[in-house]
């Protein structure tokens, strides 16, 4: 992770602009016709990809070297691809091996399967097909064994491991090959298709150096607001777990009393949330370039290869692409599982800030390596697990209020406020639906009204 900790152990000075301000397929031959394509622009309209902010477009054009118009096209393509990938995930079932985007405007969606007979069904959805050896479930099982081994052995020289869907393998990033081989052996996953990437980079926490939308913890450390949230009538914000412990008090950037850490998890995960007092009001805004703000409209998880932008007080507004989900990072302070790796650059002071794909919240900065001069890598803690674990509701432009229904993976009735993983099944108005893309349900996003998120089964 980028940064240092205080004597208190988990408090790190971080500054980043935030959003709280004062005031399944059976084979084509056996499954019948492939799922019908989703009408053009449905997903883009649902996710707000058809009306991006000027700040997002400018940053995408700059950082991804896009021509005028290509950034807007890319956001629409990414939104539509997420739906096609979700429908194919559900129909391929255990044969699904991942999906990813390529191309200047993300026009190329590839979906992987372990069975050649599925190729025609994949192509019918406007995607390229890749026939591979291992399903995604097998890759995740291998990574889980590495996660377990990391609790028993030292991982200083093997700081990163992840599921790499485009190469259909799990990869261990190590400072030397011998360290990777020892880690793989300790996990008992030799011969399971685990690759090794040798790199001298060691991710670190992003420590505070300069000012910004800051908050202070127990007068000894400084962090940044990520995304605004609510829990019942309580307003607050999500941030990184290494910022503070449950019960720690916070003050705002003006040093006025602000709130208290209601919950915090680190290591293992890197998540926390702070409940604020009545002097502070949660908004759906994220600070962009030159004070321009972008409004959050939801938390639909983006695909590998999708564009993503980050706000930070040191380096401002920068964009890149998602490299892989389900990554584990061994920082010197402890291992964090389930983060997402990106090509977005960052520097000390950017930690804790929000990541957005279009207007969809993705997560908060956990750590990284490199800088914004020569380029770097960053990792973010996904927002949906934060909402699910702590029972929070994300503040969005079409704000929803109240406390979400208790998270229950066995629940069959759709309810606003629950986080639904891709593939989950629910009933709504007497009809069964299957989730296409991981997201927190909003009242206006009922299954009947959002074919971009739900498929009738």
Secondary structure as UniProt FT lines:
FT   TURN            7..8
FT   STRAND          20..22
FT   HELIX           28..31
FT   TURN            40..41
FT   HELIX           42..47
FT   TURN            48..50
FT   HELIX           54..63
FT   TURN            64..65
FT   TURN            68..69
FT   HELIX           70..92
FT   HELIX           93..95
FT   STRAND          96..102
FT   TURN            104..105
FT   STRAND          108..113
FT   HELIX           116..118
FT   HELIX           119..124
FT   TURN            125..126
FT   STRAND          128..131
FT   HELIX           136..150
FT   TURN            151..152
FT   TURN            156..157
FT   STRAND          160..164
FT   HELIX           165..167
FT   STRAND          169..174
FT   HELIX           177..187
FT   TURN            190..191
FT   STRAND          194..198
FT   STRAND          214..217
FT   TURN            218..220
FT   STRAND          221..224
FT   STRAND          227..232
FT   STRAND          234..239
FT   HELIX           241..243
FT   TURN            246..247
FT   STRAND          249..251
FT   TURN            253..254
FT   STRAND          257..265
FT   STRAND          271..276
FT   TURN            278..279
FT   STRAND          280..282
FT   STRAND          285..287
FT   HELIX           289..291
FT   STRAND          293..295
FT   STRAND          307..312
FT   TURN            313..315
FT   STRAND          316..331
FT   TURN            332..333
FT   STRAND          334..342
FT   TURN            348..349
FT   TURN            351..352
FT   STRAND          354..357
FT   TURN            358..359
FT   STRAND          360..371
FT   TURN            372..374
FT   STRAND          375..382
FT   HELIX           383..390
FT   STRAND          393..394
FT   TURN            409..410
FT   TURN            416..417
FT   STRAND          419..420
FT   TURN            422..423
FT   STRAND          425..428
FT   TURN            429..430
FT   STRAND          431..435
FT   STRAND          439..440
FT   HELIX           443..445
FT   HELIX           447..449
FT   TURN            451..453
FT   STRAND          454..456
//
